[in-house]
């Protein structure tokens, strides 16, 4: 029975990865900051928090890191329990898209992500462990994202669907379940040419089209509320801004005119990356139960 250790198991990708691993017959050890239990005989939850409060872990065939990459890399670099044949980690395309942001905090985030990638690769090389990082674009599909789901919740409460017009920059939303499938594929892949793979959704759509499809997916009627960019900037600057504006910032609003897409041809060639198009359903705005 293969052994998998999963960090960030209760997050968006983890809620799809755990059932996949269990269905394949893995013994799974999942780390959580909260006390959790499972009736599945092959799933064991352990209490802990990266990077310094991680309990003793078994040697694993694969360690999956689905949460903050910086904290995982810090733990992996120094922990004697970081024993595995392979590490598969989720990073973020923000490592590239925010390098030149107008927001100093975002530029610092991009540098920390790239440094975490470097630190993980160096530690893996020192231990003779294969490691790979996925850099996904905007993740959706589990009702836990901070970009699209807050808008759907605002719309549910108010029956108003706000959007910034015009917003023509291309986006490439990627479903959390597709990333879970990629994690499984990477755990079994025999030949990987890269340490970092860009991964995006199966379709590139304009930001405004993306929001229109989100609105169409809702199981209730809403009133579309177009917002000029100037008004959106005011809403984003409010100290107690509505949920619909919480993902907005000056930098985020500036990026509405930019294409935030990736070239994931290498992922397709190396481990069969073939994500779905962006056609959300009501289920994508709810959180799947943990096994």
C-alpha positions as CSV (number, residue, x, y, z in Angstrom):
1,X,0.0,0.0,0.0
2,X,1.6,3.3,-1.0
3,X,1.9,5.9,1.7
4,X,1.1,9.6,1.0
5,X,1.5,12.5,3.4
6,X,-0.7,15.5,2.6
7,X,-0.2,19.0,3.9
8,X,-3.1,21.4,3.3
9,X,-5.4,18.4,3.0
10,X,-8.5,20.4,4.0
11,X,-8.0,23.1,1.4
12,X,-9.5,23.4,-2.1
13,X,-7.2,20.9,-3.8
14,X,-7.0,18.6,-0.8
15,X,-10.7,18.0,-0.8
16,X,-10.4,16.4,-4.2
17,X,-7.0,14.8,-3.8
18,X,-7.9,12.8,-0.7
19,X,-10.7,10.8,-2.4
20,X,-8.4,10.2,-5.4
21,X,-5.6,8.8,-3.2
22,X,-7.9,6.7,-1.2
23,X,-9.6,5.3,-4.3
24,X,-6.2,4.3,-5.5
25,X,-5.5,2.4,-2.3
26,X,-3.1,4.8,-0.7
27,X,-2.6,5.0,3.1
28,X,-2.9,8.7,3.7
29,X,-1.6,10.8,6.6
30,X,-3.2,14.3,6.5
31,X,-2.0,17.2,8.5
32,X,-4.5,19.7,9.9
33,X,-4.4,22.7,12.3
34,X,-7.8,21.5,13.6
35,X,-8.7,18.2,15.2
36,X,-10.3,16.0,12.5
37,X,-11.4,12.4,12.3
38,X,-12.3,10.1,9.5
39,X,-14.2,6.8,9.3
40,X,-12.1,5.7,6.4
41,X,-9.6,3.1,7.6
42,X,-6.8,4.3,5.3
43,X,-7.0,8.0,6.3
44,X,-5.4,9.3,9.5
45,X,-5.5,13.0,10.5
46,X,-2.7,14.4,12.6
47,X,-2.7,17.7,14.4
48,X,0.0,20.2,13.5
49,X,1.0,23.4,11.8
50,X,3.8,24.4,9.4
51,X,6.6,25.1,9.7
52,X,7.5,24.4,13.4
53,X,4.6,22.4,14.9
54,X,4.6,19.3,12.8
55,X,4.4,15.9,14.6
56,X,6.5,12.9,13.7
57,X,5.5,11.5,10.3
58,X,6.0,8.2,8.5
59,X,8.3,7.8,5.6
60,X,6.2,8.3,2.5
61,X,6.2,7.4,-1.2
62,X,5.0,11.0,-1.9
63,X,4.6,14.1,0.2
64,X,2.0,16.5,-1.2
65,X,2.1,20.2,-0.2
66,X,-1.1,21.9,-1.0
67,X,-0.9,24.9,1.3
68,X,1.5,27.8,1.6
69,X,4.7,26.9,-0.2
70,X,6.9,29.1,1.9
71,X,6.0,27.4,5.1
72,X,6.4,23.9,3.6
73,X,9.8,24.6,2.1
74,X,11.0,25.9,5.4
75,X,9.9,22.7,7.2
76,X,11.2,20.4,4.5
77,X,14.6,22.0,4.5
78,X,15.3,21.2,8.1
79,X,13.0,18.3,9.3
80,X,14.3,14.8,9.8
81,X,10.8,13.5,9.1
82,X,10.8,14.9,5.6
83,X,11.4,11.4,4.1
84,X,9.8,10.6,0.8
85,X,10.7,9.4,-2.7
86,X,9.0,12.4,-4.3
87,X,7.5,15.8,-3.3
88,X,4.7,17.4,-5.2
89,X,3.9,21.0,-4.2
90,X,1.4,23.6,-5.2
91,X,2.9,27.1,-5.7
92,X,1.3,30.0,-7.6
93,X,1.6,31.7,-10.9
94,X,1.9,34.9,-8.8
95,X,5.6,34.1,-8.6
96,X,5.7,35.5,-12.1
97,X,2.6,37.6,-12.6
98,X,3.3,39.8,-9.5
99,X,7.0,40.3,-10.0
100,X,6.4,43.8,-11.4
101,X,3.3,44.7,-9.4
102,X,2.7,48.3,-8.4
103,X,2.2,47.0,-4.9
104,X,5.4,46.4,-3.0
105,X,3.7,43.7,-0.9
106,X,2.8,41.8,-4.0
107,X,6.4,42.1,-5.4
108,X,7.7,40.8,-2.1
109,X,5.2,37.9,-2.2
110,X,6.4,36.9,-5.7
111,X,10.0,36.9,-4.5
112,X,9.1,34.7,-1.5
113,X,7.4,32.2,-3.7
114,X,10.4,32.0,-6.0
115,X,12.7,31.7,-3.0
116,X,10.5,28.9,-1.6
117,X,10.8,27.0,-4.9
118,X,14.6,27.4,-4.8
119,X,14.8,26.3,-1.2
120,X,12.6,23.2,-1.8
121,X,14.6,22.2,-4.9
122,X,17.9,22.5,-3.0
123,X,16.7,20.5,0.0
124,X,15.3,17.8,-2.3
125,X,18.5,17.6,-4.2
126,X,20.5,17.3,-1.0
127,X,18.3,14.3,0.1
128,X,18.1,12.7,-3.3
129,X,14.4,13.3,-3.5
130,X,12.5,14.1,-6.7
131,X,10.5,17.3,-6.4
132,X,8.2,19.3,-8.6
133,X,6.1,22.5,-8.1
134,X,2.9,23.4,-9.9
135,X,2.2,27.1,-10.5
136,X,-1.6,27.3,-11.0
137,X,-3.5,30.3,-12.2
138,X,-6.7,31.3,-10.5
139,X,-8.1,28.2,-8.6
140,X,-11.8,27.7,-8.2
141,X,-14.2,24.7,-7.6
142,X,-14.3,24.2,-3.9
143,X,-16.0,27.3,-2.6
144,X,-12.8,28.3,-0.8
145,X,-11.1,30.7,-3.2
146,X,-10.8,34.4,-2.4
147,X,-11.5,35.6,-5.9
148,X,-14.8,34.3,-7.3
149,X,-16.6,32.6,-4.4
150,X,-16.9,35.8,-2.4
151,X,-18.7,37.4,-5.3
152,X,-21.1,34.5,-5.5
153,X,-21.8,34.8,-1.7
154,X,-22.4,38.5,-2.0
155,X,-24.8,37.8,-4.9
156,X,-26.6,35.2,-2.8
157,X,-27.2,37.6,0.0
158,X,-28.1,40.7,-2.1
159,X,-29.2,39.2,-5.4
160,X,-26.8,41.8,-7.0
161,X,-23.9,40.7,-9.1
162,X,-21.2,43.4,-9.3
163,X,-18.5,43.5,-11.9
164,X,-16.0,45.9,-13.2
165,X,-16.5,47.1,-16.7
166,X,-14.7,47.1,-19.0
167,X,-12.3,44.3,-18.0
168,X,-10.8,42.6,-21.0
169,X,-7.6,41.0,-19.6
170,X,-7.5,37.2,-20.3
171,X,-7.8,34.8,-17.4
172,X,-7.3,31.0,-17.2
173,X,-9.3,29.7,-14.2
174,X,-8.3,26.2,-13.1
175,X,-10.5,23.7,-11.3
176,X,-9.2,22.4,-8.0
177,X,-10.1,18.8,-9.0
178,X,-7.9,19.1,-12.1
179,X,-5.0,20.1,-9.9
180,X,-5.7,17.1,-7.7
181,X,-5.6,14.9,-10.7
182,X,-2.3,16.5,-11.7
183,X,-0.9,15.8,-8.3
184,X,-1.7,12.1,-8.7
185,X,-0.2,12.0,-12.2
186,X,3.0,13.7,-10.9
187,X,3.3,11.1,-8.1
188,X,3.5,8.4,-10.8
189,X,5.3,10.2,-13.6
190,X,8.5,8.6,-14.6
191,X,10.1,11.4,-16.5
192,X,9.8,15.1,-15.6
193,X,11.9,17.6,-17.5
194,X,11.2,20.6,-15.2
195,X,11.2,21.4,-11.5
196,X,8.4,24.0,-12.0
197,X,5.4,23.6,-14.2
198,X,2.9,26.4,-15.2
199,X,-0.7,25.0,-15.1
200,X,-3.8,26.9,-16.2
201,X,-7.4,26.0,-17.0
202,X,-8.4,24.6,-20.4
203,X,-9.8,27.9,-21.6
204,X,-8.6,31.5,-21.8
205,X,-11.4,33.9,-21.3
206,X,-11.7,37.7,-20.8
207,X,-12.2,38.8,-17.2
208,X,-15.6,40.1,-18.0
209,X,-16.6,36.8,-19.7
210,X,-15.3,34.9,-16.7
211,X,-17.6,36.8,-14.4
212,X,-20.5,36.5,-16.7
213,X,-20.1,32.7,-16.6
214,X,-19.9,32.8,-12.9
215,X,-23.2,34.7,-12.8
216,X,-24.8,32.2,-15.2
217,X,-23.8,29.3,-13.0
218,X,-25.8,30.6,-10.0
219,X,-29.0,28.8,-9.2
220,X,-30.9,32.1,-8.5
221,X,-31.5,35.3,-10.4
222,X,-29.3,38.3,-9.9
223,X,-29.2,41.9,-11.1
224,X,-26.0,42.7,-12.9
225,X,-24.3,45.8,-11.5
226,X,-21.5,47.2,-13.8
227,X,-19.0,49.3,-11.8
228,X,-16.7,51.8,-13.4
229,X,-13.0,51.3,-12.5
230,X,-13.0,54.6,-10.6
231,X,-15.9,53.4,-8.4
232,X,-14.3,50.0,-7.9
233,X,-11.1,51.8,-6.7
234,X,-13.2,53.6,-4.1
235,X,-14.8,50.4,-2.9
236,X,-11.5,48.6,-2.7
237,X,-10.1,51.5,-0.6
238,X,-12.9,51.3,2.1
239,X,-11.6,50.1,5.5
240,X,-14.6,47.9,5.9
241,X,-15.3,47.1,2.3
242,X,-18.0,44.6,1.2
243,X,-17.1,41.0,0.5
244,X,-17.4,41.6,-3.2
245,X,-14.5,44.1,-3.0
246,X,-12.2,42.1,-0.7
247,X,-10.1,40.6,-3.5
248,X,-9.7,44.0,-5.1
249,X,-6.7,46.3,-4.6
250,X,-5.1,49.0,-6.7
251,X,-2.8,46.4,-8.1
252,X,-5.6,43.9,-8.8
253,X,-7.6,46.5,-10.6
254,X,-4.6,47.5,-12.7
255,X,-4.3,43.9,-13.8
256,X,-7.8,43.8,-15.2
257,X,-6.3,45.0,-18.4
258,X,-3.5,42.4,-18.4
259,X,-3.5,38.8,-19.6
260,X,-2.8,36.5,-16.7
261,X,-2.4,33.3,-18.6
262,X,0.4,30.7,-18.8
263,X,1.9,28.3,-21.3
264,X,1.3,24.8,-19.9
265,X,2.4,22.8,-23.0
266,X,5.2,21.3,-20.9
267,X,2.8,20.0,-18.4
268,X,0.6,18.5,-21.1
269,X,3.6,16.7,-22.6
270,X,5.2,15.5,-19.4
271,X,2.2,14.3,-17.3
272,X,-0.9,14.6,-19.5
273,X,-2.2,17.9,-18.2
274,X,-5.6,18.3,-19.9
275,X,-7.8,20.6,-17.7
276,X,-11.5,21.4,-18.3
277,X,-12.8,24.6,-19.9
278,X,-14.3,27.2,-17.6
279,X,-18.0,26.2,-17.4
280,X,-18.7,26.5,-13.7
281,X,-21.8,24.9,-12.0
282,X,-23.5,25.7,-8.7
283,X,-21.5,22.9,-7.1
284,X,-18.3,24.9,-7.7
285,X,-19.2,27.5,-5.1
286,X,-19.8,24.9,-2.3
287,X,-17.2,23.1,-0.3
288,X,-17.0,19.3,-0.7
289,X,-17.0,17.3,2.5
290,X,-13.8,15.6,3.6
291,X,-13.7,11.8,3.5
